[in-house]
Amino acid sequence: MSKFGELIDDNQPLLLFFFNDENDLTENMHPVLRDVAAAIGDSGKVIKIVTEKNEKLCNALRVKVLPTLMIYKAGEMLWRQSGEQDANTLISLMQDHQ
């Protein structure tokens, strides 16, 4: 989890997407996240986290529903939501936290 601490300490907004490949809702979000990453460019990051490979992190963050999305900046969680989100909403949120 020390890598996670280093990751979220960035001064740019970081969108975390928690998913597993067996969940249809998370599968629908992959193209949305590509659009978000393209729209924000170098002013932020989008990171996909596979829940099965990161169980300790998911437990520590209490990720129970998939997909779960979070925005961090400078080590602080600024936004969290479970369920599908559209690209425009996510882009707007990322831009609000630049």
Secondary structure by P-SEA (a helix, b strand, c coil): caaaaaaaccccbbbbbbbccccaaaaaaaaaaaaaaaaacccbbbbbbcccccaaaaaaaccccccbbbbbccccccccccccccaaaaaaaaaaac
